[in-house]
Amino acid sequence: MEAAPFGSSTATRPFSSASSSSLLFLRRNKSHKNYLQFKSPKSVSVRASSAGNSVVTLLDYGAGNVRSVRNAIRHLGFDIKDVQTPEDILNADRLIFPGVGAFALAMDVLNKTGMAEALCTYIDNDRPFLGICLGLQLLFESSEENGPVNGLGLIPGVVGRFDSSNGFRVPHIGWNALQIVKDSEILDDIGNRHVYFVHSYRAMPSDDNKEWVSSVCNYGDNFIASVRRGNVHAVQFHPEKSGDTGLSILRRFLYPKSSFTKKPVEVKASKLAKRVIACLDVRANDTGDLVVTKGDQYDVREHTKENEVRNLGKPVELAGQYYKDGADEVSFLNITGFRDFPLGDLPMLQVLRYTSENVFVPLTVGGGIRDFTDANGRHYSSLEVASEYFRSGADKISIGSDAVYAAEEYLKTGVKTGKSSLEQISRVYGNQAVVVSIDPRRVYCNSPNDVEFKAVRLSKPGPNGEEYAWYQCTVNGGREGRPIGAYELAKAVEELGAGEIMLNCIDCDGQGKGFDIDLIKLVSDAVSIPVIASSGAGAAEHFSEVFMKTNASAALAAGIFHRKEVPIQSVKEHLLKEGIEVRT
């Protein structure tokens, strides 16, 4: 992966348990109105009791979202012991190494702390081991990421970057299929199901490492999806984010001698699936409680005498329901915007923590990810804000207004300063962890030569018969237009380090008439990173239309799911009937 957590003073300390900063914010903000009114739902207390020697040793070096791995382990009835010294590795009964970060800096920390030698000894002795993502890549001889850089050298091969020149989008994000090539034990019956990948680098199968390879995945070429030798396992995908399928993989690793009932599979996974994402717009209502709301062209208040905030449910409960309904990801957008003190917004942090206890698919959070100074004059970087959200359960951070300002500056100067929130977070956590949310509105014109920004011929003429439009980007929740188009912004943020684009459309928001196909095609054809189509879904047919007519990798909806007008499962059943592969 591209992240660089170990070299940054803002990253969580390596080999420590969960960040202590949350406790500091709790002490400082006990009087915070939202904090006092937030109550955790009773349904989130699901941890199974542990008995006997039910301890998993976890090598957590403090980067990215490891909370989900912890929650999955506890969900399956095990306690966790964090690695503090090399001896903790050598004394482990079972070791899980979830990897998020940069190959070079990860190896640097492992070497300097003596962990590398301990890991090699542990694995050479055929002790129970599960590496995840970077935890697989580090087992190889070397990586080309900022390299070449030597790895642990246990498996022959070099970790290289995906080739985007063949039309495949990098990072490789989403639910893809496995091809089992040999008995893997933990992957029994998984070849028929999708699992969740998010990475830009991969190792390739060869004659030299074929004795290790237990499964491959196709994304342009076949790359190594998992390895197994004896009790040693490692996977490139994220089982803790792969729903029930991923939990079954972890369960087979943790209970290797148990027999499990295979679940029947009606549809066999064969390739990267299109994703269906549930979005929850979260904000404080007029009494200070966090609620899920939904706008009509970004207006979230009811048209009544009271003019109250539209309330469509509680965030944690809705997210849990969407997970059960089959959502491939859940996205939280805090449209309250962290007006004064983002890290003091404890209810939103709590929403992430409680949601991640029961929701084992990727979680994205956005709203107010920026540099700020609190009332006491203490400066906080956007990286510090993002770090707290990653440690609270987020897998991706969504950046809106701040990305627009960064792109404007970059297009003006042609210089990457490295100081924007987009650049900082992608450098430390990897571009796969950064989503840029674009909020444009149509500006009609009669000719593309009338404007300095990229205009597109419309499939339907404008209100005065205009044949073209450009898409003006906005900030501050759509309230302020900026002198930059969606096309120009998308290309700029890709260069600055975005790994994915969430493409909204103010004109379509809440209208239920379908996605803006012209806009989505314009942007998805312009970039090589995944694009999420958003705004306007009103029927299952709108999802198949956007996937058939554009290069969108995912489609997102909110209101139709909240109001139960179109269930997620109905969308997926429709897509399958149309021959579009989805996770089932």
C-alpha positions as a Python dict, from the first residue, in 0.01 Angstrom:
ca = {
    (1, 'M'): (0, 0, 0),
    (2, 'E'): (106, 363, -28),
    (3, 'A'): (76, 477, 329),
    (4, 'A'): (361, 598, 545),
    (5, 'P'): (248, 586, 906),
    (6, 'F'): (575, 510, 1076),
    (7, 'G'): (763, 819, 969),
    (8, 'S'): (500, 1068, 1078),
    (9, 'S'): (488, 1222, 1420),
    (10, 'T'): (113, 1248, 1384),
    (11, 'A'): (59, 876, 1341),
    (12, 'T'): (-33, 656, 1630),
    (13, 'R'): (265, 512, 1812),
    (14, 'P'): (378, 178, 1663),
    (15, 'F'): (284, -140, 1848),
    (16, 'S'): (54, 43, 2086),
    (17, 'S'): (-307, -41, 2148),
    (18, 'A'): (-592, 195, 2064),
    (19, 'S'): (-513, 565, 2061),
    (20, 'S'): (-523, 741, 2396),
    (21, 'S'): (-631, 1064, 2231),
    (22, 'S'): (-995, 955, 2250),
    (23, 'L'): (-972, 950, 2629),
    (24, 'L'): (-825, 1299, 2633),
    (25, 'F'): (-1112, 1430, 2424),
    (26, 'L'): (-1360, 1257, 2651),
    (27, 'R'): (-1212, 1428, 2957),
    (28, 'R'): (-1202, 1766, 2788),
    (29, 'N'): (-1556, 1753, 2652),
    (30, 'K'): (-1777, 1592, 2912),
    (31, 'S'): (-1996, 1899, 2899),
    (32, 'H'): (-2040, 1877, 2521),
    (33, 'K'): (-2414, 1883, 2450),
    (34, 'N'): (-2413, 1602, 2194),
    (35, 'Y'): (-2198, 1383, 2414),
    (36, 'L'): (-2439, 1404, 2704),
    (37, 'Q'): (-2734, 1314, 2485),
    (38, 'F'): (-2574, 1032, 2289),
    (39, 'K'): (-2670, 685, 2404),
    (40, 'S'): (-2522, 367, 2265),
    (41, 'P'): (-2784, 124, 2137),
    (42, 'K'): (-2835, -189, 2341),
    (43, 'S'): (-2806, -402, 2030),
    (44, 'V'): (-2434, -334, 1986),
    (45, 'S'): (-2323, -539, 2286),
    (46, 'V'): (-2257, -864, 2103),
    (47, 'R'): (-1916, -977, 2220),
    (48, 'A'): (-1899, -1349, 2279),
    (49, 'S'): (-1750, -1479, 2601),
    (50, 'S'): (-1408, -1635, 2587),
    (51, 'A'): (-1308, -1954, 2758),
    (52, 'G'): (-984, -2143, 2802),
    (53, 'N'): (-686, -2029, 2598),
    (54, 'S'): (-890, -1797, 2377),
    (55, 'V'): (-628, -1532, 2316),
    (56, 'V'): (-516, -1390, 1982),
    (57, 'T'): (-187, -1201, 1966),
    (58, 'L'): (-228, -898, 1742),
    (59, 'L'): (59, -714, 1575),
    (60, 'D'): (-95, -366, 1556),
    (61, 'Y'): (156, -102, 1451),
    (62, 'G'): (-89, 185, 1479),
    (63, 'A'): (-186, 268, 1121),
    (64, 'G'): (-528, 271, 959),
    (65, 'N'): (-841, 96, 1080),
    (66, 'V'): (-737, -202, 1292),
    (67, 'R'): (-1045, -161, 1511),
    (68, 'S'): (-1243, -376, 1266),
    (69, 'V'): (-996, -663, 1305),
    (70, 'R'): (-1020, -629, 1682),
    (71, 'N'): (-1399, -625, 1669),
    (72, 'A'): (-1410, -930, 1443),
    (73, 'I'): (-1177, -1124, 1674),
    (74, 'R'): (-1387, -1034, 1979),
    (75, 'H'): (-1708, -1106, 1787),
    (76, 'L'): (-1578, -1461, 1739),
    (77, 'G'): (-1516, -1506, 2113),
    (78, 'F'): (-1145, -1433, 2155),
    (79, 'D'): (-948, -1191, 2370),
    (80, 'I'): (-660, -988, 2228),
    (81, 'K'): (-302, -948, 2341),
    (82, 'D'): (-110, -668, 2171),
    (83, 'V'): (250, -723, 2065),
    (84, 'Q'): (485, -502, 2266),
    (85, 'T'): (813, -692, 2229),
    (86, 'P'): (960, -958, 1996),
    (87, 'E'): (907, -1209, 2277),
    (88, 'D'): (532, -1151, 2251),
    (89, 'I'): (550, -1283, 1895),
    (90, 'L'): (759, -1586, 1990),
    (91, 'N'): (523, -1672, 2277),
    (92, 'A'): (201, -1635, 2078),
    (93, 'D'): (-35, -1930, 2036),
    (94, 'R'): (-190, -1765, 1729),
    (95, 'L'): (-74, -1444, 1564),
    (96, 'I'): (-266, -1206, 1335),
    (97, 'F'): (-75, -936, 1146),
    (98, 'P'): (-318, -688, 983),
    (99, 'G'): (-117, -465, 751),
    (100, 'V'): (-202, -108, 657),
    (101, 'G'): (81, 120, 553),
    (102, 'A'): (389, 153, 342),
    (103, 'F'): (608, -150, 276),
    (104, 'A'): (941, 31, 331),
    (105, 'L'): (854, 198, 657),
    (106, 'A'): (682, -114, 789),
    (107, 'M'): (1000, -314, 728),
    (108, 'D'): (1206, -37, 887),
    (109, 'V'): (1004, -57, 1208),
    (110, 'L'): (1005, -438, 1207),
    (111, 'N'): (1383, -445, 1167),
    (112, 'K'): (1459, -175, 1423),
    (113, 'T'): (1238, -333, 1691),
    (114, 'G'): (1358, -689, 1635),
    (115, 'M'): (1009, -789, 1521),
    (116, 'A'): (1129, -900, 1176),
    (117, 'E'): (1356, -1171, 1315),
    (118, 'A'): (1089, -1284, 1561),
    (119, 'L'): (829, -1303, 1281),
    (120, 'C'): (1058, -1513, 1063),
    (121, 'T'): (1134, -1750, 1351),
    (122, 'Y'): (764, -1780, 1438),
    (123, 'I'): (667, -1858, 1078),
    (124, 'D'): (962, -2091, 1015),
    (125, 'N'): (843, -2293, 1314),
    (126, 'D'): (503, -2336, 1145),
    (127, 'R'): (311, -2155, 1416),
    (128, 'P'): (-51, -2040, 1352),
    (129, 'F'): (-20, -1713, 1160),
    (130, 'L'): (-260, -1498, 956),
    (131, 'G'): (-128, -1199, 763),
    (132, 'I'): (-375, -950, 613),
    (133, 'C'): (-304, -719, 316),
    (134, 'L'): (41, -570, 385),
    (135, 'G'): (77, -859, 629),
    (136, 'L'): (90, -1080, 319),
    (137, 'Q'): (310, -853, 108),
    (138, 'L'): (584, -827, 372),
    (139, 'L'): (640, -1204, 352),
    (140, 'F'): (786, -1164, 1),
    (141, 'E'): (1144, -1091, -99),
    (142, 'S'): (1093, -727, -193),
    (143, 'S'): (854, -455, -304),
    (144, 'E'): (874, -192, -578),
    (145, 'E'): (680, 55, -363),
    (146, 'N'): (923, 343, -307),
    (147, 'G'): (1190, 86, -369),
    (148, 'P'): (1306, -172, -434),
    (149, 'V'): (1281, -254, -63),
    (150, 'N'): (1369, -588, 93),
    (151, 'G'): (1090, -779, 267),
    (152, 'L'): (1105, -1070, 510),
    (153, 'G'): (1213, -1297, 225),
    (154, 'L'): (1002, -1596, 326),
    (155, 'I'): (823, -1623, -11),
    (156, 'P'): (996, -1582, -351),
    (157, 'G'): (866, -1288, -552),
    (158, 'V'): (844, -911, -585),
    (159, 'V'): (544, -699, -490),
    (160, 'G'): (464, -455, -774),
    (161, 'R'): (200, -197, -860),
    (162, 'F'): (-106, -276, -1067),
    (163, 'D'): (-83, -158, -1426),
    (164, 'S'): (-351, 104, -1492),
    (165, 'S'): (-254, 146, -1858),
    (166, 'N'): (-476, -148, -1954),
    (167, 'G'): (-791, 33, -1840),
    (168, 'F'): (-815, -122, -1494),
    (169, 'R'): (-862, 129, -1216),
    (170, 'V'): (-600, 159, -945),
    (171, 'P'): (-640, 120, -650),
    (172, 'H'): (-815, -215, -685),
    (173, 'I'): (-1115, -144, -461),
    (174, 'G'): (-1415, -365, -415),
    (175, 'W'): (-1553, -716, -393),
    (176, 'N'): (-1374, -961, -620),
    (177, 'A'): (-1373, -1337, -670),
    (178, 'L'): (-1110, -1592, -568),
    (179, 'Q'): (-984, -1886, -769),
    (180, 'I'): (-876, -2156, -523),
    (181, 'V'): (-567, -2337, -651),
    (182, 'K'): (-498, -2569, -358),
    (183, 'D'): (-638, -2677, -23),
    (184, 'S'): (-628, -2373, 200),
    (185, 'E'): (-843, -2481, 497),
    (186, 'I'): (-952, -2129, 589),
    (187, 'L'): (-1090, -2068, 238),
    (188, 'D'): (-1311, -2375, 219),
    (189, 'D'): (-1615, -2292, 5),
    (190, 'I'): (-1504, -1927, -36),
    (191, 'G'): (-1427, -1962, -407),
    (192, 'N'): (-1796, -1909, -482),
    (193, 'R'): (-1814, -1580, -293),
    (194, 'H'): (-1680, -1227, -318),
    (195, 'V'): (-1427, -1085, -72),
    (196, 'Y'): (-1321, -724, -20),
    (197, 'F'): (-994, -590, -162),
    (198, 'V'): (-843, -242, -132),
    (199, 'H'): (-481, -212, -254),
    (200, 'S'): (-255, -75, -528),
    (201, 'Y'): (31, -328, -502),
    (202, 'R'): (25, -705, -546),
    (203, 'A'): (245, -1013, -576),
    (204, 'M'): (232, -1234, -883),
    (205, 'P'): (228, -1617, -892),
    (206, 'S'): (531, -1793, -1037),
    (207, 'D'): (698, -2133, -1047),
    (208, 'D'): (918, -2020, -756),
    (209, 'N'): (629, -1947, -519),
    (210, 'K'): (363, -2190, -642),
    (211, 'E'): (405, -2414, -336),
    (212, 'W'): (278, -2121, -127),
    (213, 'V'): (-11, -1993, -341),
    (214, 'S'): (-354, -2109, -225),
    (215, 'S'): (-570, -1872, -433),
    (216, 'V'): (-543, -1606, -700),
    (217, 'C'): (-768, -1320, -808),
    (218, 'N'): (-801, -1169, -1154),
    (219, 'Y'): (-771, -795, -1200),
    (220, 'G'): (-609, -743, -1537),
    (221, 'D'): (-384, -1040, -1457),
    (222, 'N'): (-399, -1312, -1196),
    (223, 'F'): (-232, -1194, -875),
    (224, 'I'): (-179, -1379, -547),
    (225, 'A'): (-490, -1349, -328),
    (226, 'S'): (-374, -1585, -51),
    (227, 'V'): (-88, -1811, 53),
    (228, 'R'): (-73, -2110, 280),
    (229, 'R'): (199, -2343, 405),
    (230, 'G'): (112, -2559, 702),
    (231, 'N'): (-29, -2339, 977),
    (232, 'V'): (86, -2019, 806),
    (233, 'H'): (-179, -1824, 614),
    (234, 'A'): (-189, -1479, 459),
    (235, 'V'): (-450, -1302, 247),
    (236, 'Q'): (-435, -993, 27),
    (237, 'F'): (-801, -911, 90),
    (238, 'H'): (-963, -798, 415),
    (239, 'P'): (-1167, -1073, 584),
    (240, 'E'): (-1271, -831, 860),
    (241, 'K'): (-1441, -622, 589),
    (242, 'S'): (-1582, -911, 385),
    (243, 'G'): (-1908, -960, 573),
    (244, 'D'): (-2019, -1305, 683),
    (245, 'T'): (-1782, -1460, 430),
    (246, 'G'): (-1485, -1287, 590),
    (247, 'L'): (-1597, -1379, 940),
    (248, 'S'): (-1613, -1744, 833),
    (249, 'I'): (-1251, -1720, 713),
    (250, 'L'): (-1139, -1578, 1048),
    (251, 'R'): (-1347, -1840, 1230),
    (252, 'R'): (-1176, -2123, 1040),
    (253, 'F'): (-835, -1979, 1129),
    (254, 'L'): (-921, -1934, 1497),
    (255, 'Y'): (-1097, -2273, 1527),
    (256, 'P'): (-889, -2490, 1291),
    (257, 'K'): (-1010, -2825, 1424),
    (258, 'S'): (-1379, -2744, 1419),
    (259, 'S'): (-1620, -2849, 1147),
    (260, 'F'): (-1839, -2584, 988),
    (261, 'T'): (-2150, -2613, 779),
    (262, 'K'): (-2103, -2489, 426),
    (263, 'K'): (-2352, -2228, 314),
    (264, 'P'): (-2523, -2287, -20),
    (265, 'V'): (-2436, -2032, -288),
    (266, 'E'): (-2685, -1962, -565),
    (267, 'V'): (-2460, -1728, -766),
    (268, 'K'): (-2093, -1797, -821),
    (269, 'A'): (-1856, -1501, -798),
    (270, 'S'): (-1643, -1462, -1110),
    (271, 'K'): (-1505, -1106, -1122),
    (272, 'L'): (-1498, -763, -957),
    (273, 'A'): (-1854, -681, -854),
    (274, 'K'): (-2028, -349, -887),
    (275, 'R'): (-2085, -202, -542),
    (276, 'V'): (-2412, -80, -393),
    (277, 'I'): (-2344, 171, -115),
    (278, 'A'): (-2580, 300, 153),
    (279, 'C'): (-2517, 662, 250),
    (280, 'L'): (-2625, 814, 580),
    (281, 'D'): (-2630, 1194, 603),
    (282, 'V'): (-2585, 1256, 976),
    (283, 'R'): (-2636, 1583, 1157),
    (284, 'A'): (-2744, 1720, 1492),
    (285, 'N'): (-3111, 1810, 1503),
    (286, 'D'): (-3246, 2112, 1685),
    (287, 'T'): (-3230, 1937, 2022),
    (288, 'G'): (-2868, 1823, 1975),
    (289, 'D'): (-2925, 1454, 1892),
    (290, 'L'): (-2754, 1296, 1593),
    (291, 'V'): (-3005, 1176, 1335),
    (292, 'V'): (-2997, 1042, 982),
    (293, 'T'): (-3152, 1297, 749),
    (294, 'K'): (-3192, 1341, 374),
    (295, 'G'): (-3191, 1654, 166),
    (296, 'D'): (-3389, 1772, -131),
    (297, 'Q'): (-3122, 1946, -336),
    (298, 'Y'): (-2928, 1969, -8),
    (299, 'D'): (-3220, 2115, 195),
    (300, 'V'): (-3265, 1885, 497),
    (301, 'R'): (-3546, 2068, 675),
    (302, 'E'): (-3912, 1977, 655),
    (303, 'H'): (-4136, 2231, 485),
    (304, 'T'): (-4354, 2275, 793),
    (305, 'K'): (-4423, 2554, 1038),
    (306, 'E'): (-4162, 2413, 1275),
    (307, 'N'): (-3906, 2378, 990),
    (308, 'E'): (-3743, 2091, 1179),
    (309, 'V'): (-3453, 1876, 1056),
    (310, 'R'): (-3585, 1575, 863),
    (311, 'N'): (-3536, 1269, 1087),
    (312, 'L'): (-3514, 931, 915),
    (313, 'G'): (-3363, 726, 1196),
    (314, 'K'): (-3065, 664, 1421),
    (315, 'P'): (-2724, 627, 1254),
    (316, 'V'): (-2596, 312, 1426),
    (317, 'E'): (-2924, 123, 1394),
    (318, 'L'): (-2967, 212, 1026),
    (319, 'A'): (-2607, 120, 944),
    (320, 'G'): (-2654, -218, 1112),
    (321, 'Q'): (-2972, -280, 916),
    (322, 'Y'): (-2807, -192, 585),
    (323, 'Y'): (-2526, -436, 662),
    (324, 'K'): (-2784, -711, 715),
    (325, 'D'): (-2963, -603, 396),
    (326, 'G'): (-2647, -656, 189),
    (327, 'A'): (-2495, -309, 148),
    (328, 'D'): (-2140, -341, 17),
    (329, 'E'): (-2026, -31, 204),
    (330, 'V'): (-2174, 220, 446),
    (331, 'S'): (-2090, 588, 414),
    (332, 'F'): (-2146, 845, 689),
    (333, 'L'): (-2148, 1212, 596),
    (334, 'N'): (-2156, 1446, 895),
    (335, 'I'): (-2329, 1747, 744),
    (336, 'T'): (-2320, 1931, 1077),
    (337, 'G'): (-1965, 1994, 956),
    (338, 'F'): (-1773, 1998, 1288),
    (339, 'R'): (-1830, 2372, 1306),
    (340, 'D'): (-1592, 2449, 1593),
    (341, 'F'): (-1412, 2143, 1722),
    (342, 'P'): (-1407, 1831, 1500),
    (343, 'L'): (-1233, 1610, 1753),
    (344, 'G'): (-1478, 1721, 2019),
    (345, 'D'): (-1768, 1585, 1818),
    (346, 'L'): (-1780, 1275, 2034),
    (347, 'P'): (-2117, 1140, 1916),
    (348, 'M'): (-1985, 1096, 1560),
    (349, 'L'): (-1677, 916, 1691),
    (350, 'Q'): (-1908, 699, 1899),
    (351, 'V'): (-2125, 628, 1594),
    (352, 'L'): (-1819, 487, 1418),
    (353, 'R'): (-1706, 285, 1720),
    (354, 'Y'): (-2043, 126, 1783),
    (355, 'T'): (-2114, 68, 1413),
    (356, 'S'): (-1782, -109, 1359),
    (357, 'E'): (-1867, -358, 1635),
    (358, 'N'): (-2135, -519, 1420),
    (359, 'V'): (-2085, -394, 1064),
    (360, 'F'): (-1810, -587, 885),
    (361, 'V'): (-1806, -402, 554),
    (362, 'P'): (-1608, -85, 475),
    (363, 'L'): (-1708, 236, 655),
    (364, 'T'): (-1645, 582, 511),
    (365, 'V'): (-1683, 906, 706),
    (366, 'G'): (-1678, 1261, 576),
    (367, 'G'): (-1751, 1614, 690),
    (368, 'G'): (-1508, 1871, 827),
    (369, 'I'): (-1184, 1682, 764),
    (370, 'R'): (-950, 1982, 768),
    (371, 'D'): (-695, 2174, 972),
    (372, 'F'): (-845, 2376, 1255),
    (373, 'T'): (-761, 2562, 1575),
    (374, 'D'): (-970, 2513, 1888),
    (375, 'A'): (-1090, 2783, 2129),
    (376, 'N'): (-770, 2751, 2332),
    (377, 'G'): (-548, 2822, 2033),
    (378, 'R'): (-435, 2460, 1994),
    (379, 'H'): (-380, 2375, 1625),
    (380, 'Y'): (-487, 2037, 1490),
    (381, 'S'): (-388, 1914, 1146),
    (382, 'S'): (-628, 1737, 914),
    (383, 'L'): (-407, 1433, 960),
    (384, 'E'): (-474, 1431, 1334),
    (385, 'V'): (-847, 1456, 1270),
    (386, 'A'): (-836, 1173, 1015),
    (387, 'S'): (-623, 957, 1244),
    (388, 'E'): (-883, 974, 1518),
    (389, 'Y'): (-1154, 869, 1276),
    (390, 'F'): (-949, 580, 1142),
    (391, 'R'): (-886, 461, 1496),
    (392, 'S'): (-1259, 492, 1571),
    (393, 'G'): (-1354, 255, 1289),
    (394, 'A'): (-1341, 441, 957),
    (395, 'D'): (-1177, 267, 662),
    (396, 'K'): (-1190, 570, 434),
    (397, 'I'): (-1203, 944, 486),
    (398, 'S'): (-1414, 1157, 253),
    (399, 'I'): (-1288, 1509, 184),
    (400, 'G'): (-1507, 1774, 21),
    (401, 'S'): (-1449, 2147, 39),
    (402, 'D'): (-1085, 2117, 145),
    (403, 'A'): (-1008, 1911, -167),
    (404, 'V'): (-1160, 2182, -386),
    (405, 'Y'): (-933, 2447, -238),
    (406, 'A'): (-630, 2220, -274),
    (407, 'A'): (-713, 2145, -638),
    (408, 'E'): (-759, 2515, -718),
    (409, 'E'): (-419, 2596, -573),
    (410, 'Y'): (-254, 2306, -753),
    (411, 'L'): (-403, 2402, -1090),
    (412, 'K'): (-294, 2761, -1034),
    (413, 'T'): (68, 2686, -938),
    (414, 'G'): (133, 2338, -1076),
    (415, 'V'): (306, 2259, -745),
    (416, 'K'): (215, 1983, -500),
    (417, 'T'): (289, 2138, -161),
    (418, 'G'): (217, 1823, 36),
    (419, 'K'): (36, 2037, 294),
    (420, 'S'): (-326, 1989, 192),
    (421, 'S'): (-544, 1745, 388),
    (422, 'L'): (-573, 1531, 76),
    (423, 'E'): (-199, 1502, 32),
    (424, 'Q'): (-123, 1452, 402),
    (425, 'I'): (-376, 1178, 459),
    (426, 'S'): (-304, 989, 136),
    (427, 'R'): (69, 1002, 207),
    (428, 'V'): (27, 853, 554),
    (429, 'Y'): (-267, 615, 508),
    (430, 'G'): (-252, 549, 135),
    (431, 'N'): (-463, 685, -148),
    (432, 'Q'): (-702, 391, -111),
    (433, 'A'): (-812, 547, 220),
    (434, 'V'): (-903, 887, 71),
    (435, 'V'): (-1229, 960, -110),
    (436, 'V'): (-1293, 1302, -260),
    (437, 'S'): (-1659, 1404, -257),
    (438, 'I'): (-1747, 1636, -546),
    (439, 'D'): (-2065, 1846, -524),
    (440, 'P'): (-2129, 2011, -862),
    (441, 'R'): (-2431, 2177, -1018),
    (442, 'R'): (-2508, 2219, -1388),
    (443, 'V'): (-2433, 2548, -1560),
    (444, 'Y'): (-2598, 2544, -1903),
    (445, 'C'): (-2437, 2689, -2215),
    (446, 'N'): (-2498, 2684, -2590),
    (447, 'S'): (-2145, 2588, -2690),
    (448, 'P'): (-1842, 2431, -2519),
    (449, 'N'): (-1645, 2729, -2647),
    (450, 'D'): (-1848, 2962, -2426),
    (451, 'V'): (-1672, 2848, -2107),
    (452, 'E'): (-1315, 2779, -1995),
    (453, 'F'): (-1410, 2452, -1828),
    (454, 'K'): (-1486, 2112, -1979),
    (455, 'A'): (-1846, 2111, -2105),
    (456, 'V'): (-2044, 1807, -2216),
    (457, 'R'): (-2321, 1766, -2471),
    (458, 'L'): (-2635, 1687, -2277),
    (459, 'S'): (-2851, 1383, -2344),
    (460, 'K'): (-3150, 1609, -2269),
    (461, 'P'): (-3150, 1981, -2352),
    (462, 'G'): (-3154, 2243, -2076),
    (463, 'P'): (-3456, 2452, -1972),
    (464, 'N'): (-3398, 2700, -2255),
    (465, 'G'): (-3292, 2442, -2512),
    (466, 'E'): (-2922, 2453, -2421),
    (467, 'E'): (-2728, 2162, -2565),
    (468, 'Y'): (-2428, 2180, -2333),
    (469, 'A'): (-2343, 2223, -1967),
    (470, 'W'): (-2036, 2237, -1750),
    (471, 'Y'): (-2048, 2126, -1389),
    (472, 'Q'): (-1947, 2392, -1140),
    (473, 'C'): (-1803, 2256, -816),
    (474, 'T'): (-1933, 2390, -485),
    (475, 'V'): (-1816, 2404, -124),
    (476, 'N'): (-1983, 2444, 215),
    (477, 'G'): (-2264, 2199, 147),
    (478, 'G'): (-2341, 2334, -198),
    (479, 'R'): (-2388, 2690, -77),
    (480, 'E'): (-2088, 2844, -257),
    (481, 'G'): (-1987, 2795, -619),
    (482, 'R'): (-1618, 2786, -710),
    (483, 'P'): (-1433, 2865, -1035),
    (484, 'I'): (-1353, 2502, -1114),
    (485, 'G'): (-1538, 2228, -1301),
    (486, 'A'): (-1601, 1871, -1190),
    (487, 'Y'): (-1384, 1740, -1475),
    (488, 'E'): (-1089, 1962, -1378),
    (489, 'L'): (-1133, 1889, -1008),
    (490, 'A'): (-1145, 1512, -1059),
    (491, 'K'): (-823, 1504, -1260),
    (492, 'A'): (-646, 1733, -1012),
    (493, 'V'): (-739, 1537, -699),
    (494, 'E'): (-632, 1213, -864),
    (495, 'E'): (-286, 1364, -909),
    (496, 'L'): (-287, 1493, -551),
    (497, 'G'): (-352, 1146, -408),
    (498, 'A'): (-723, 1067, -408),
    (499, 'G'): (-798, 697, -440),
    (500, 'E'): (-1167, 725, -519),
    (501, 'I'): (-1423, 988, -618),
    (502, 'M'): (-1776, 1019, -486),
    (503, 'L'): (-1959, 1211, -757),
    (504, 'N'): (-2273, 1389, -641),
    (505, 'C'): (-2502, 1621, -836),
    (506, 'I'): (-2698, 1899, -664),
    (507, 'D'): (-2952, 1917, -949),
    (508, 'C'): (-3042, 1548, -908),
    (509, 'D'): (-3026, 1525, -529),
    (510, 'G'): (-3351, 1394, -383),
    (511, 'Q'): (-3532, 1401, -716),
    (512, 'G'): (-3554, 1023, -767),
    (513, 'K'): (-3527, 1058, -1146),
    (514, 'G'): (-3195, 879, -1188),
    (515, 'F'): (-2824, 957, -1175),
    (516, 'D'): (-2676, 1232, -1392),
    (517, 'I'): (-2538, 1000, -1659),
    (518, 'D'): (-2374, 1285, -1854),
    (519, 'L'): (-2177, 1396, -1549),
    (520, 'I'): (-2078, 1047, -1436),
    (521, 'K'): (-1962, 945, -1782),
    (522, 'L'): (-1761, 1268, -1815),
    (523, 'V'): (-1570, 1212, -1491),
    (524, 'S'): (-1540, 832, -1491),
    (525, 'D'): (-1388, 845, -1841),
    (526, 'A'): (-1141, 1114, -1731),
    (527, 'V'): (-976, 940, -1434),
    (528, 'S'): (-818, 602, -1367),
    (529, 'I'): (-939, 574, -1005),
    (530, 'P'): (-1281, 431, -909),
    (531, 'V'): (-1584, 661, -928),
    (532, 'I'): (-1893, 627, -707),
    (533, 'A'): (-2214, 752, -869),
    (534, 'S'): (-2434, 948, -627),
    (535, 'S'): (-2752, 1159, -623),
    (536, 'G'): (-3083, 1089, -791),
    (537, 'A'): (-3153, 716, -753),
    (538, 'G'): (-3526, 649, -735),
    (539, 'A'): (-3562, 295, -872),
    (540, 'A'): (-3359, -22, -916),
    (541, 'E'): (-3341, 49, -1289),
    (542, 'H'): (-3137, 362, -1222),
    (543, 'F'): (-2853, 144, -1085),
    (544, 'S'): (-2837, -77, -1394),
    (545, 'E'): (-2852, 232, -1617),
    (546, 'V'): (-2552, 397, -1453),
    (547, 'F'): (-2347, 76, -1464),
    (548, 'M'): (-2434, 6, -1827),
    (549, 'K'): (-2382, 359, -1957),
    (550, 'T'): (-2078, 474, -1756),
    (551, 'N'): (-1757, 340, -1604),
    (552, 'A'): (-1880, 392, -1247),
    (553, 'S'): (-1745, 129, -1006),
    (554, 'A'): (-2019, 179, -748),
    (555, 'A'): (-2354, 350, -701),
    (556, 'L'): (-2477, 512, -382),
    (557, 'A'): (-2823, 593, -252),
    (558, 'A'): (-2973, 730, 66),
    (559, 'G'): (-3339, 837, 73),
    (560, 'I'): (-3485, 540, -114),
    (561, 'F'): (-3312, 307, 132),
    (562, 'H'): (-3405, 509, 442),
    (563, 'R'): (-3771, 530, 340),
    (564, 'K'): (-3771, 162, 234),
    (565, 'E'): (-3898, 260, -111),
    (566, 'V'): (-3636, 42, -285),
    (567, 'P'): (-3466, -224, -67),
    (568, 'I'): (-3097, -292, -126),
    (569, 'Q'): (-3173, -656, -201),
    (570, 'S'): (-3419, -553, -473),
    (571, 'V'): (-3146, -346, -636),
    (572, 'K'): (-2908, -641, -635),
    (573, 'E'): (-3167, -884, -767),
    (574, 'H'): (-3241, -644, -1052),
    (575, 'L'): (-2872, -602, -1133),
    (576, 'L'): (-2823, -979, -1145),
    (577, 'K'): (-3117, -1014, -1386),
    (578, 'E'): (-2950, -753, -1607),
    (579, 'G'): (-2626, -955, -1610),
    (580, 'I'): (-2435, -716, -1382),
    (581, 'E'): (-2221, -895, -1123),
    (582, 'V'): (-2285, -799, -760),
    (583, 'R'): (-2203, -949, -425),
    (584, 'T'): (-2486, -1165, -290),
}
